[in-house]
């Protein structure tokens, strides 16, 4: 047996859709995909931000990056995104369900609105967007390599967080288990499902939680990283590298897993 290792981590020529792709972890993954030869579509709720990020990624990496703005907190938005994608592409090699919301508040006064918004965006949209894009995922799987679904969870779905973000942690735990359900159903169709559970990355969402007011530049991420066993926060290379691995031939035998990308926080908890 003489295995070939050519293109082991290649995603060149694949078509990817990254939700929540205008900033944060979604932008990091979309940028990594584009830099490695994939045709990338990104979505986010704010059209102007989505358009600007898509142009920036395309210009930076000499790649194709297309903006498809959508509000995934409701089914109309989910179905609109799936329909607009289907108008442009007959196949989808990689779906990254990254769009998410968070809400914090004391347990005594945590509102129903904060529960429903987070669950609708973080869990319901993941299932129904995957459902809506099954024809394109199945077409990609039938044409060549397995299609991939990568759901972005969180270490807050693996352990209790320091913040009072009750619906967020519960939603991410649900995403992790939903990933296992999807894998159990779809693997035999050559649609491989996994989840990534990020720890601290320099994102708008974490910035608001640690008191940086949403700023990601010019703030002391080193102080946040100092509390991490690895002594730092994550980088775009860290999260994009893992997503590329899961989307390539190298990750083809990894199925139904929840992989923490956290510098060792969960392992040392």
VOBA-1610 file (N, C-alpha, C; in pm, whole numbers, padded with zeros to 5 digits, always signed):
BEGIN
Unk+00085-00120+00000Unk+00000+00000+00000Unk+00088+00124+00000Unk+00068+00209-00098Unk+00145+00333-00109Unk+00048+00451-00108Unk+00014+00501+00011Unk-00083+00612+00017Unk-00026+00739-00045Unk-00117+00818-00101Unk-00078+00947-00156Unk-00113+01056-00055Unk-00015+01140-00028Unk-00039+01250+00064Unk-00047+01384-00009Unk-00056+01379-00140Unk-00067+01501-00218Unk-00200+01570-00187Unk-00195+01699-00160Unk-00317+01775-00135Unk-00393+01732-00012Unk-00321+01679+00086Unk-00387+01623+00204Unk-00474+01726+00276Unk-00428+01851+00278Unk-00502+01957+00348Unk-00562+02057+00250Unk-00576+02019+00124Unk-00624+02112+00023Unk-00776+02128+00026Unk-00820+02252+00011Unk-00963+02280-00011Unk-00981+02361-00139Unk-00879+02364-00222Unk-00881+02444-00344Unk-00998+02400-00434Unk-01071+02499-00482Unk-01183+02473-00571Unk-01313+02438-00504Unk-01313+02425-00371Unk-01436+02393-00300Unk-01520+02519-00281Unk-01650+02498-00266Unk-01745+02606-00241Unk-01787+02601-00095Unk-01773+02714-00027Unk-01802+02719+00117Unk-01900+02832+00146Unk-01984+02811+00244Unk-02073+02915+00298Unk-02045+02926+00447Unk-02010+03047+00492Unk-01980+03073+00632Unk-02081+03174+00684Unk-02167+03132+00776Unk-02261+03227+00833Unk-02192+03306+00944Unk-02244+03425+00970Unk-02177+03513+01066Unk-02036+03544+01020Unk-02018+03560+00890Unk-01884+03572+00833Unk-01830+03712+00821Unk-01901+03812+00870Unk-01856+03950+00850Unk-01754+03995+00954Unk-01740+03919+01063Unk-01644+03957+01167Unk-01613+03836+01253Unk-01519+03852+01344Unk-01490+03751+01443Unk-01445+03618+01384Unk-01485+03511+01447Unk-01442+03378+01407Unk-01490+03345+01266Unk-01608+03390+01230Unk-01656+03365+01095Unk-01568+03428+00989Unk-01527+03552+01012Unk-01436+03618+00917Unk-01301+03547+00913Unk-01252+03502+01028Unk-01124+03431+01032Unk-01130+03304+00946Unk-01237+03227+00961Unk-01251+03104+00885Unk-01269+03133+00736Unk-01355+03231+00705Unk-01376+03267+00565Unk-01247+03313+00499Unk-01167+03389+00572Unk-01039+03437+00518Unk-00944+03320+00493Unk-00939+03226+00587Unk-00854+03109+00569Unk-00896+03024+00451Unk-01026+03007+00433Unk-01076+02933+00318Unk-01037+03004+00187Unk-01060+03136+00182Unk-01029+03211+00061Unk-00880+03206+00028Unk-00797+03220+00131Unk-00653+03219+00110Unk-00604+03085+00058Unk-00683+02980+00081Unk-00643+02847+00038Unk-00722+02796-00082Unk-00780+02889-00157Unk-00833+02855-00288Unk-00979+02817-00295Unk-01055+02832-00186Unk-01198+02803-00191Unk-01275+02924-00243Unk-01391+02898-00301Unk-01486+03003-00334Unk-01578+03020-00213Unk-01581+03138-00157Unk-01644+03159-00027Unk-01765+03251-00038Unk-01872+03211+00026Unk-01988+03296+00048Unk-01996+03324+00198Unk-02027+03449+00233Unk-02046+03482+00373Unk-02182+03548+00392Unk-02239+03527+00508Unk-02364+03594+00543Unk-02349+03660+00678Unk-02425+03767+00699Unk-02440+03827+00831Unk-02564+03914+00826Unk-02609+03953+00943Unk-02734+04028+00951Unk-02722+04167+00890Unk-02609+04234+00909Unk-02590+04370+00860Unk-02529+04367+00720Unk-02608+04413+00623Unk-02567+04402+00483Unk-02440+04480+00453Unk-02430+04601+00505Unk-02313+04684+00474Unk-02185+04619+00525Unk-02189+04566+00647Unk-02072+04499+00704Unk-02038+04373+00626Unk-02140+04299+00586Unk-02118+04176+00510Unk-02053+04208+00375Unk-02105+04310+00307Unk-02049+04350+00178Unk-01904+04394+00192Unk-01877+04473+00295Unk-01742+04526+00314Unk-01642+04415+00344Unk-01682+04319+00428Unk-01592+04209+00461Unk-01566+04121+00339Unk-01671+04093+00263Unk-01653+04011+00143Unk-01555+04076+00046Unk-01567+04207+00029Unk-01474+04278-00061Unk-01332+04274-00005Unk-01319+04294+00126Unk-01186+04293+00188Unk-01120+04155+00173Unk-01194+04050+00195Unk-01138+03916+00181Unk-01098+03890+00036Unk-01187+03925-00057Unk-01157+03902-00199Unk-01033+03979-00242Unk-01024+04105-00202Unk-00910+04187-00241Unk-00780+04139-00177Unk-00788+04100-00050Unk-00667+04061+00024Unk-00607+03932-00031Unk-00692+03837-00066Unk-00642+03704-00102Unk-00658+03673-00251Unk-00705+03770-00329Unk-00723+03746-00472Unk-00818+03631-00497Unk-00925+03627-00417Unk-01018+03514-00419Unk-01159+03563-00450Unk-01250+03468-00464Unk-01391+03499-00478Unk-01457+03490-00342Unk-01513+03600-00297Unk-01588+03602-00172Unk-01714+03683-00195Unk-01828+03620-00176Unk-01957+03678-00212Unk-02040+03703-00086Unk-02099+03821-00078Unk-02182+03859+00035Unk-02328+03820+00011Unk-02386+03748+00108Unk-02528+03712+00105Unk-02588+03747+00241Unk-02620+03874+00265Unk-02671+03914+00396Unk-02801+03841+00432Unk-02815+03806+00560Unk-02936+03738+00605Unk-02945+03746+00757Unk-03067+03756+00805Unk-03094+03752+00949Unk-03138+03609+00983Unk-03050+03534+01046Unk-03078+03393+01071Unk-03148+03369+01204Unk-03197+03474+01267Unk-03271+03457+01392Unk-03415+03416+01368Unk-03456+03409+01240Unk-03592+03368+01207Unk-03589+03281+01082Unk-03692+03201+01065Unk-03695+03105+00955Unk-03702+03172+00818Unk-03766+03288+00810Unk-03770+03358+00682Unk-03629+03391+00635Unk-03546+03437+00727Unk-03409+03469+00691Unk-03329+03346+00652Unk-03349+03236+00724Unk-03281+03110+00693Unk-03319+03064+00553Unk-03448+03063+00524Unk-03494+03015+00394Unk-03452+03107+00281Unk-03448+03238+00308Unk-03402+03333+00207Unk-03256+03310+00172Unk-03172+03289+00273Unk-03031+03264+00248Unk-03012+03137+00166Unk-03081+03030+00204Unk-03067+02904+00132Unk-03112+02919-00014Unk-03221+02992-00035Unk-03272+03010-00172Unk-03176+03092-00256Unk-03121+03199-00199Unk-03028+03283-00275Unk-02898+03210-00304Unk-02854+03127-00210Unk-02735+03047-00238Unk-02762+02948-00351Unk-02878+02882-00345Unk-02912+02781-00446Unk-02924+02842-00586Unk-02960+02969-00595Unk-02966+03036-00725Unk-02827+03051-00787Unk-02725+03051-00703Unk-02589+03076-00750Unk-02505+02949-00763Unk-02533+02848-00681Unk-02448+02731-00677Unk-02532+02603-00672Unk-02500+02505-00756Unk-02571+02377-00749Unk-02518+02286-00639Unk-02396+02312-00592Unk-02336+02227-00489Unk-02278+02313-00377Unk-02267+02253-00259Unk-02205+02318-00143Unk-02114+02217-00076Unk-01983+02241-00082Unk-01887+02149-00024Unk-01873+02166+00127Unk-01881+02291+00174Unk-01855+02319+00316Unk-01957+02420+00368Unk-02031+02382+00468Unk-02121+02474+00538Unk-02067+02495+00678Unk-02038+02620+00712Unk-01993+02654+00847Unk-02105+02733+00914Unk-02172+02670+01008Unk-02279+02736+01084Unk-02217+02809+01202Unk-02185+02936+01179Unk-02114+03014+01280Unk-02197+03128+01338Unk-02299+03175+01267Unk-02377+03290+01315Unk-02430+03263+01455Unk-02414+03361+01542Unk-02456+03339+01680Unk-02490+03467+01752Unk-02556+03451+01864Unk-02593+03563+01950Unk-02567+03525+02094Unk-02548+03624+02177Unk-02529+03601+02321Unk-02614+03700+02399Unk-02639+03666+02525Unk-02718+03754+02613Unk-02674+03726+02756Unk-02647+03831+02829Unk-02607+03815+02968Unk-02703+03885+03062Unk-02721+03830+03179Unk-02807+03892+03278Unk-02816+03808+03404Unk-02847+03870+03518Unk-02859+03797+03643Unk-02968+03690+03635Unk-02948+03581+03704Unk-03045+03472+03698Unk-03184+03518+03743Unk-03189+03612+03838Unk-03319+03656+03890Unk-03401+03733+03787Unk-03334+03797+03692Unk-03406+03883+03598Unk-03377+03849+03452Unk-03315+03734+03427Unk-03283+03697+03289Unk-03413+03687+03208Unk-03423+03759+03095Unk-03552+03771+03025Unk-03578+03659+02924Unk-03704+03637+02899Unk-03744+03540+02797Unk-03688+03579+02660Unk-03685+03709+02632Unk-03632+03755+02504Unk-03486+03714+02486Unk-03410+03719+02593Unk-03270+03680+02587Unk-03253+03530+02568Unk-03349+03455+02613Unk-03346+03310+02593Unk-03382+03276+02448Unk-03494+03334+02401Unk-03545+03298+02270Unk-03454+03345+02157Unk-03401+03466+02166Unk-03314+03517+02060Unk-03191+03429+02044Unk-03131+03392+02155Unk-03009+03312+02150Unk-03038+03171+02098Unk-03142+03109+02148Unk-03175+02974+02103Unk-03215+02971+01955Unk-03290+03072+01912Unk-03332+03077+01772Unk-03212+03091+01678Unk-03119+03180+01714Unk-03004+03205+01628Unk-02902+03093+01636Unk-02873+03047+01757Unk-02761+02955+01778Unk-02794+02809+01754Unk-02921+02772+01769Unk-02957+02631+01756Unk-03057+02609+01641Unk-03167+02679+01648Unk-03272+02659+01547Unk-03221+02687+01407Unk-03146+02795+01390Unk-03095+02831+01258Unk-02995+02728+01207Unk-02915+02672+01296Unk-02818+02570+01255Unk-02889+02451+01192Unk-02994+02404+01258Unk-03067+02289+01206Unk-03138+02321+01075Unk-03211+02432+01074Unk-03295+02457+00957Unk-03216+02506+00836Unk-03102+02571+00857Unk-03020+02606+00742Unk-02955+02480+00684Unk-02907+02393+00770Unk-02852+02266+00721Unk-02959+02188+00645Unk-03078+02184+00700Unk-03189+02116+00632Unk-03215+02177+00494Unk-03221+02309+00488Unk-03254+02376+00363Unk-03147+02359+00256Unk-03022+02339+00299Unk-02911+02326+00204Unk-02873+02181+00177Unk-02953+02086+00225Unk-02923+01945+00199Unk-02914+01912+00050Unk-02998+01968-00036Unk-02982+01936-00179Unk-02844+01971-00233Unk-02790+02085-00193Unk-02658+02128-00241Unk-02547+02046-00176Unk-02562+02013-00047Unk-02465+01929+00021Unk-02464+01788-00039Unk-02582+01734-00066Unk-02590+01601-00126Unk-02531+01600-00267Unk-02554+01706-00341Unk-02499+01713-00477Unk-02347+01719-00474Unk-02291+01793-00378Unk-02145+01799-00366Unk-02088+01663-00328Unk-02154+01595-00234Unk-02106+01464-00189Unk-02111+01362-00302Unk-02215+01369-00384Unk-02229+01274-00494Unk-02126+01298-00603Unk-02078+01422-00614Unk-01988+01458-00723Unk-01842+01428-00694Unk-01806+01407-00567Unk-01665+01387-00537Unk-01641+01354-00391Unk-01563+01438-00323Unk-01532+01415-00182Unk-01656+01439-00097Unk-01657+01389+00026Unk-01770+01416+00114Unk-01790+01565+00136Unk-01916+01605+00151Unk-01946+01742+00192Unk-01924+01752+00342Unk-01908+01874+00390Unk-01879+01895+00532Unk-01975+01997+00592Unk-02019+01971+00714Unk-02091+02068+00796Unk-02009+02088+00922Unk-01970+02213+00947Unk-01895+02246+01068Unk-01978+02344+01149Unk-02020+02300+01266Unk-02099+02386+01355Unk-02007+02448+01459Unk-02021+02578+01478Unk-01936+02647+01574Unk-02009+02654+01709Unk-01958+02576+01803Unk-02011+02576+01939Unk-01930+02670+02026Unk-01895+02624+02145Unk-01817+02706+02238Unk-01774+02620+02355Unk-01662+02657+02416Unk-01626+02588+02540Unk-01730+02616+02649Unk-01812+02720+02632Unk-01920+02744+02728Unk-02026+02636+02720Unk-02025+02558+02612Unk-02113+02442+02602Unk-02051+02316+02657Unk-01924+02326+02701Unk-01854+02212+02760Unk-01832+02229+02910Unk-01834+02355+02955Unk-01816+02383+03097Unk-01889+02512+03130Unk-01915+02536+03256Unk-01985+02657+03298Unk-01894+02778+03279Unk-01950+02885+03226Unk-01874+03007+03204Unk-01873+03095+03327Unk-01780+03190+03328Unk-01774+03286+03438Unk-01886+03388+03427Unk-01934+03410+03304Unk-02038+03510+03281Unk-02177+03449+03301Unk-02275+03535+03330Unk-02413+03489+03346Unk-02483+03489+03209Unk-02437+03399+03125Unk-02490+03387+02989Unk-02559+03251+02977Unk-02671+03239+03046Unk-02737+03110+03062Unk-02784+03050+02930Unk-02850+03130+02848Unk-02901+03076+02723Unk-02788+03047+02626Unk-02680+03124+02631Unk-02568+03102+02541Unk-02501+02967+02568Unk-02468+02941+02693Unk-02405+02814+02726Unk-02494+02696+02692Unk-02623+02708+02724Unk-02717+02600+02693Unk-02729+02580+02543Unk-02729+02690+02468Unk-02743+02680+02323Unk-02621+02611+02261Unk-02503+02640+02312Unk-02384+02579+02255Unk-02373+02431+02291Unk-02418+02394+02409Unk-02425+02251+02442Unk-02522+02181+02348Unk-02632+02249+02316Unk-02729+02193+02221Unk-02668+02178+02082Unk-02590+02277+02039Unk-02523+02268+01909Unk-02430+02147+01905Unk-02356+02124+02013Unk-02266+02009+02017Unk-02343+01878+02000Unk-02453+01865+02071Unk-02527+01739+02063Unk-02603+01728+01931Unk-02653+01841+01880Unk-02716+01841+01749Unk-02617+01792+01643Unk-02491+01831+01657Unk-02388+01787+01563Unk-02378+01635+01562Unk-02385+01573+01678Unk-02380+01427+01685Unk-02502+01366+01618Unk-02619+01425+01638Unk-02741+01376+01572Unk-02727+01386+01421Unk-02679+01499+01374Unk-02663+01517+01229Unk-02563+01418+01172Unk-02454+01396+01245Unk-02354+01301+01198Unk-02413+01160+01189Unk-02491+01122+01289Unk-02551+00989+01290Unk-02643+00969+01170Unk-02710+01075+01128Unk-02804+01065+01017Unk-02739+01084+00881Unk-02639+01171+00870Unk-02592+01214+00738Unk-02460+01151+00693Unk-02387+01087+00784Unk-02257+01032+00745Unk-02271+00931+00632Unk-02374+00848+00635Unk-02391+00748+00530Unk-02422+00811+00394Unk-02459+00940+00395Unk-02478+01013+00270Unk-02353+01090+00229Unk-02243+01065+00300Unk-02115+01131+00273Unk-02123+01281+00300Unk-02200+01316+00402Unk-02203+01453+00455Unk-02150+01442+00598Unk-02030+01491+00621Unk-01961+01473+00748Unk-01982+01595+00837Unk-02027+01571+00959Unk-02061+01680+01051Unk-01971+01676+01174Unk-01914+01791+01206Unk-01833+01807+01327Unk-01861+01944+01386Unk-01817+01965+01508Unk-01830+02095+01574Unk-01695+02140+01627Unk-01675+02270+01626Unk-01560+02332+01689Unk-01611+02412+01808Unk-01544+02395+01923Unk-01580+02469+02044Unk-01468+02568+02075Unk-01478+02691+02025Unk-01370+02788+02049Unk-01369+02835+02194Unk-01248+02865+02240Unk-01229+02936+02365Unk-01210+03084+02334Unk-01121+03153+02405Unk-01105+03298+02385Unk-01032+03332+02255Unk-01101+03406+02173Unk-01047+03463+02050Unk-01075+03613+02053Unk-00997+03693+01983Unk-01016+03839+01988Unk-01133+03884+01901Unk-01253+03861+01949Unk-01376+03890+01876Unk-01457+03999+01945Unk-01550+04053+01871Unk-01642+04153+01925Unk-01719+04095+02044Unk-01765+03972+02030Unk-01847+03913+02135Unk-01769+03900+02266Unk-01647+03848+02260Unk-01567+03836+02382Unk-01528+03974+02434Unk-01500+04065+02345Unk-01462+04200+02385Unk-01569+04265+02473Unk-01695+04245+02436Unk-01803+04302+02517Unk-01810+04236+02654Unk-01775+04107+02660Unk-01783+04035+02787Unk-01672+04070+02884Unk-01552+04103+02831Unk-01438+04129+02920Unk-01417+04278+02945Unk-01511+04360+02897Unk-01505+04502+02929Unk-01433+04589+02829Unk-01408+04538+02706Unk-01340+04617+02604Unk-01439+04693+02516Unk-01568+04680+02544Unk-01669+04756+02474Unk-01686+04722+02328Unk-01651+04601+02290Unk-01664+04559+02150Unk-01541+04583+02066Unk-01441+04653+02120Unk-01319+04680+02044Unk-01235+04552+02034Unk-01178+04529+01916Unk-01088+04415+01899Unk-00945+04459+01869Unk-00926+04586+01837Unk-00793+04640+01812Unk-00758+04740+01921Unk-00629+04746+01956Unk-00584+04844+02054Unk-00627+04817+02196Unk-00658+04693+02227Unk-00697+04656+02363Unk-00602+04546+02412Unk-00606+04517+02541Unk-00507+04429+02601Unk-00553+04283+02598Unk-00543+04223+02480Unk-00577+04082+02471Unk-00474+03997+02546Unk-00355+04049+02564Unk-00254+03976+02639Unk-00299+03946+02781Unk-00372+04041+02842Unk-00422+04018+02977Unk-00525+03906+02980Unk-00606+03898+02875Unk-00703+03789+02865Unk-00629+03657+02844Unk-00532+03657+02753Unk-00457+03536+02724Unk-00373+03487+02840Unk-00333+03576+02928Unk-00249+03537+03041Unk-00318+03437+03132Unk-00450+03435+03129Unk-00525+03341+03212Unk-00542+03204+03144Unk-00495+03195+03021Unk-00507+03072+02942Unk-00385+02984+02966Unk-00400+02852+02976Unk-00283+02766+02990Unk-00177+02787+02883Unk-00221+02826+02762Unk-00126+02852+02653Unk-00068+02993+02657Unk-00118+03075+02747Unk-00064+03209+02763Unk-00104+03309+02657Unk-00209+03280+02581Unk-00251+03372+02477Unk-00395+03343+02437Unk-00453+03435+02359Unk-00582+03408+02296Unk-00556+03344+02160Unk-00662+03295+02098Unk-00648+03231+01968Unk-00622+03331+01857Unk-00572+03281+01745Unk-00542+03362+01628Unk-00624+03312+01509Unk-00634+03393+01403Unk-00703+03345+01283Unk-00645+03215+01229Unk-00513+03200+01237Unk-00452+03077+01189Unk-00499+02955+01267Unk-00521+02973+01398Unk-00566+02862+01482Unk-00703+02811+01439Unk-00799+02900+01427Unk-00936+02857+01399Unk-00952+02819+01253Unk-00890+02895+01163Unk-00900+02862+01021Unk-00829+02731+00992Unk-00715+02708+01057Unk-00643+02583+01036Unk-00725+02461+01074Unk-00797+02470+01185Unk-00880+02358+01227Unk-00996+02337+01131Unk-01058+02447+01087Unk-01169+02435+00992Unk-01121+02378+00859Unk-01003+02418+00814Unk-00947+02364+00690Unk-00919+02214+00704Unk-00861+02175+00817Unk-00838+02033+00843Unk-00968+01954+00832Unk-01073+02001+00899Unk-01200+01929+00898Unk-01265+01927+00760Unk-01228+02021+00674Unk-01288+02032+00540Unk-01207+01959+00432Unk-01090+01909+00468Unk-00997+01851+00370Unk-00993+01699+00382Unk-00916+01638+00292Unk-00897+01493+00298Unk-00837+01451+00433Unk-00756+01536+00492Unk-00691+01503+00618Unk-00792+01477+00729Unk-00906+01542+00724Unk-01005+01528+00830Unk-01122+01438+00795Unk-01109+01359+00690Unk-01223+01284+00639Unk-01271+01172+00732Unk-01187+01126+00822Unk-01226+01018+00912Unk-01264+01070+01051Unk-01276+01201+01063Unk-01319+01265+01187Unk-01466+01302+01171Unk-01551+01236+01246Unk-01695+01250+01224Unk-01768+01259+01358Unk-01858+01356+01371Unk-01942+01367+01489Unk-01869+01413+01613Unk-01757+01482+01595Unk-01675+01523+01709Unk-01696+01670+01746Unk-01672+01700+01871Unk-01668+01838+01920Unk-01524+01864+01962Unk-01456+01950+01887Unk-01314+01975+01908Unk-01295+02113+01970Unk-01241+02117+02090Unk-01214+02245+02155Unk-01091+02310+02094Unk-01102+02438+02063Unk-00988+02519+02016Unk-00973+02631+02117Unk-00903+02600+02228Unk-00911+02687+02345Unk-00781+02704+02420Unk-00669+02652+02364Unk-00542+02665+02433Unk-00528+02583+02559Unk-00621+02493+02585Unk-00609+02404+02700Unk-00701+02434+02817Unk-00796+02526+02799Unk-00883+02565+02911Unk-00968+02449+02960Unk-01036+02379+02867Unk-01124+02270+02908Unk-01042+02157+02970Unk-00927+02127+02912Unk-00845+02017+02963Unk-00793+02043+03103Unk-00774+02170+03136Unk-00716+02203+03267Unk-00820+02247+03369Unk-00946+02248+03329Unk-01052+02294+03420Unk-01074+02195+03533
//
